Amino acid sequence: MENNFDVIVIGGGPGGYVCAIRAAQLGLKTACVESRGALGGTCLNVGCIPSKSLLNLSESFHKAQKDFNSQGIEFTGLKLNLNKMMSGKNKSVQVLTKGIEFLFKKNNVTYIKGKGVLFSENDVVVYEGEEKTSYKAKNIVIATGSAPTSLPGIDIDEQNIVSSTGALSFDDVPKELIIIGGGYIGLEMGSIWSRLGSSVTVLEYLDFITPGMDREVSNEFQKILTKQGIKFKLNNKVTSVQNVSNKVVVNFTNNKTHEREKKECDKVLVAVGRKPYTEGLNLSKLGIKKDTQGKIEVNKKLQTSINNIYAIGDVIKGPMLAHKAEEEGIAVAEIIAGQAGHVNYDVIPGVVYTSPEVAAVGKTEEQLKEANIDYKVGKFPFLANSRAKVNNETDGFVKILADSKTDRVLGVHMIGPHTGDMIAEMALAMEFGASAEDIARTCHAHPTHTEAVKEAALAIDKRAIHF
Ligand code: NAI
C-alpha cells in the first residue's frame, strides 16, 4: 500500500511540483518523481531563477559603472568579483529548491528521487542508481519539461559552445561572446554578459528578433539593445561552429546576399529554442501519441491518448513558460479531483527580463490583422511618465489594443521599466473581460510607472493627458 498513490507526477519542475501540491491539497495521495537531485526543474536550477539573479546583479554593476558618478553617487575602485556573484546566484537557487522540499513535507507530498519510467497505465518504475522501485498510481502526470536544441553539426560541450546552462556559469567574463538566436534566452543572457564586459554579437536567422512578439515592440527592443552595445547580425544562418585551440570559430551566411562570414570568439551560446524532453519515458510502448514536433498530444482536459495519464508544461503545445506549466498543473490536479480545472490560453503573459523589461499578454497587431479583427491602438511613451523621467528610465512605451466595436482589450504590449510586474494588471483586466475604458477610469497611483497604462488606455480615444 505504501507504494500505491492516487497521483504520481513525473517531473518536479514548476508544472510538476505545483500539480503535486495542489493534488495533495485536494486530499489525493500524491508522489512526485524527480531525477535531477533537486526540485524546481529547469526554471529553478538552470533557467528563470539563476538567470534573474544574474540579470539583477549585473544590472546593479552596470548602473554603478555607467550611471552613478553622473548622478552624484561618486566612488572609486568599483570592481567585479564574478566568483562571489556566482556564489550568490547558486545560494539563491539552493534556498528556493529546499523551499519546495519544505512545501512537499508541509502538504504531505512524497518526494521520490530517481528517473521515472512508465510501465503500464498504472505502473511507474523509478530507477535511482542501481535501485529499481515499482509504484502504482490511479493517475499519472507527465511533467518532464524540455531540453535545449542545437543546430545540425553543432555540439554543445558546455565549455566553449554552451546552452543557457553553461552560460549561467562561465568562470570568466568572455571577451567576445557570440549568441546564436535572438530569442528570450539569447537576449537575457546577452544582456548579462554585455553588462559584465563582454562584446556580444547576436546572430539571428530571421530579419527581426524575438519572433512572436508584437513587431513594433520587437523593433524598439532591438534599437534599445543596440544602444546598450549589443551587436545584431540579422538574416544570417549559422553553418558551422568549431573549437579551434582556445577559441571558437563561427561560420555564417547571409540569407539574402549569400555572403559568407567567419567570426572568432571566446564562447558561443546556442539559444535556438528548446525541445520537449520525453526520452526514456516509454511513451511509444504505451501508445502515447506525440505530434510532429515531439510534443505529447493532449485533449482539453490535458489527458494523453491514455485517459488516466495527463501531460503538462513544456512537453505539450503552447509557450514554454514556467507560469503556463503551473496553471496546467493546477488544472490537472483539479480535474483529477473531479473539479472543473481549466487554463485560459488567451491570457498567458510573457516577459523578457532585460533592461528595460518587455512584457505582453493577448494578441499582437500582426495576429489581429491576420484574424481580420478591427482594432484600435492606444500608445503612451515612458518619456512622458513622470516617475520614469525622474528615474532616468524613459525608454519604451505601453501599447493597448482594443476591439474597435466593443472596446474590449485584446492585447497589451509594453517595453519599459517594471513592465514585467505591470503586465499582471493587464492580465487581470483581460481575465475580467475589461474594456480600454475600464482601465482608463481606474485610478492609478501617482507617481508610478503604472500611470502609463492608464494613459495608453486613454490614448485609445485620443484623450491621453500627458502626451
Ligand atoms: P526562442 O524560440 O525564444 O528563440 C530562438 C531564436 O533563435 C529565434 O529568434 C529563432 O529565429 C532563432 N534561430 C533559430 N534557428 C536559428 C539559426 N539556425 N541561426 C540563427 N538563429 C536561429 O528560444 P530560446 O531563446 O532558446 O528560448 C527557449 C524557450 O525558453 C522559449 O520558449 C522561451 O519562451 C523560454 N524562455 C522564457 C524566458 C522568459 O520567460 N523570460 C527566458 C528564457 C527562455
Boltz pocket constraint, residues with backbone or C-beta under 6 A from the ligand:
constraints:
  - pocket:
      binder: B
      contacts: [[A, 48], [A, 151], [A, 180], [A, 181], [A, 182], [A, 183], [A, 184], [A, 185], [A, 186], [A, 188], [A, 203], [A, 204], [A, 205], [A, 206], [A, 208], [A, 209], [A, 210], [A, 211], [A, 236], [A, 237], [A, 238], [A, 270], [A, 271], [A, 272], [A, 273], [A, 274], [A, 319], [A, 320], [A, 321], [A, 350], [A, 351], [A, 352], [A, 353]]
      max_distance: 6.0
